């Protein structure tokens, strides 16, 4: 069975991560010495790089962040977020040919050799680390913690999903789902009334069953409300829509960037 792209990258990145911690020896004989040489060559660079990343991460996270109770993102903080994304985008765009080269290798080879997996893993590990370094330096520079960065990033993705629904229907996703729940409830009630009118014996649900149903509806309504986006965010993100789309880089979210 062919190995998926995700599996190949996961195995490769696992090797790269282990490489950062020192020497890994796998296998017996010549293969082990070959891998040992590969890892030793990259290990020192990875160790120095990860140390620098950690230093800037700690300094960025010295900035405190409190989740806004109303979920509204301040314009000044969105601008800071976009400054970070712009710097990340620049290094991502510079390394794009290398990302594409790794992706091409995974597509071209249904069964990549162990050496190919190691090379791809080390390449991806280095590229991700380079981007992480730029990201944490930028976060430190703008005074934003990891927690705030992730919060704004999630708000951006959530708003990008909700905005077209709002534009098309004039309603929030949660509102539409709640309307759907109400319509289902009304349809069930009407069906029971029609059945009774036709002479079909329909038993009334017990008080316990009615209570459970009410609780289930309340829980579903609560979950749908969580999909709604503050109107202030919809307006603000629309103002910066071009930059948000330009610096989206959705693929990086899969590796935590």
C-alpha positions, -999 to 999 in steps of 0.1 A, spaced: 0 0 0 14 34 -9 24 56 20 4 89 23 21 123 20 12 129 57 27 97 68 59 104 49 63 139 63 54 127 98 81 100 97 106 125 82 98 152 108 101 126 135 137 119 124 144 156 122 132 162 157 153 134 171 182 147 152 180 179 171 185 161 204 217 143 193 227 112 174 202 85 164 215 51 153 190 28 135 196 -5 119 227 -27 117 259 -23 98 265 2 71 230 17 72 234 27 108 267 45 102 252 62 71 223 76 92 246 85 121 266 106 97 235 123 83 222 132 118 256 143 132 260 167 102 226 183 110 224 178 147 247 207 158 228 232 135 194 220 148 205 223 184 217 259 180 186 268 160 162 253 185 179 270 214 175 304 197 139 296 189 132 288 226 149 320 237 127 342 216 96 321 224 102 327 261 106 364 255 75 366 234 55 347 260 65 371 287 37 393 272 5 386 291 -28 380 273 -63 378 287 -90 363 264 -115 391 257 -149 382 272 -168 395 242 -145 379 217 -138 412 200 -103 416 185 -89 451 188 -77 466 155 -43 474 169 -38 437 179 -50 425 145 -24 448 128 3 434 151 -8 399 141 -6 408 104 29 422 110 39 388 123 22 370 94 39 392 69 74 383 82 65 346 83 51 349 48 84 364 35 105 335 48 78 310 37 77 325 2 115 324 0 115 286 10 85 278 -11 105 260 -39 120 237 -12 86 229 2 73 222 -33 104 200 -40 97 179 -9 60 176 -19 70 166 -54 92 138 -41 64 124 -20 41 124 -51 66 110 -75 77 81 -53 50 57 -41 76 38 -20 104 62 -11 136 47 2 148 52 37 174 77 26 147 98 8 126 98 40 155 110 61 165 137 36 129 150 34 125 149 71 157 168 77 148 194 50 113 199 64 126 201 100 150 228 90 124 248 70 99 246 98 125 257 123 136 286 102 100 298 100 95 293 138 125 314 144 112 343 123 77 339 139 89 341 175 113 370 168 84 388 152 61 380 182 87 393 205 91 425 184 54 433 184 48 423 220 25 394 214 24 360 232 19 326 216 -15 325 233 -27 358 218 -13 349 184 -32 316 184 -64 333 196 -63 359 168 -54 333 143 -84 312 153 -107 342 152 -94 350 117 -102 315 104 -136 315 122 -145 349 108 -134 339 73 -158 310 74 -187 330 89 -184 362 67 -197 347 34 -227 332 53 -234 366 69 -231 383 35 -253 358 17 -281 354 44 -276 384 67 -274 359 96 -247 343 116 -240 305 113 -253 299 148 -286 317 140 -291 296 109 -285 264 128 -309 274 156 -335 282 130 -330 247 116 -335 232 151 -367 251 156 -380 240 122 -373 204 131 -391 208 164 -421 224 147 -422 198 120 -422 170 146 -451 187 165 -471 192 133 -466 155 123 -479 144 156 -510 166 153 -517 153 118 -513 118 130 -538 124 158 -562 141 134 -560 110 112 -570 88 141 -536 75 149 -529 70 186 -499 90 195 -487 88 231 -475 119 248 -439 117 259 -434 114 296 -423 145 316 -388 129 320 -385 125 282 -397 160 276 -371 173 300 -344 154 283 -355 167 249 -355 203 262 -320 199 277 -308 184 244 -322 214 225 -306 239 249 -272 221 246 -275 222 208 -284 259 208 -255 266 231 -231 249 207 -245 267 177 -241 301 194 -204 293 198 -202 295 160 -213 331 159 -187 358 153 -188 393 169 -201 418 144 -171 441 152 -148 413 140 -167 408 108 -164 446 100 -127 447 111 -116 417 92 -133 428 61 -112 460 63 -81 439 63 -94 411 41 -67 415 14 -38 411 38 -55 383 57 -59 363 25 -24 371 13 -8 359 45 -32 330 52 -7 302 44 -32 275 55 -7 247 51 15 260 79 -13 256 104 -8 218 100 26 221 115 16 246 142 26 278 125 
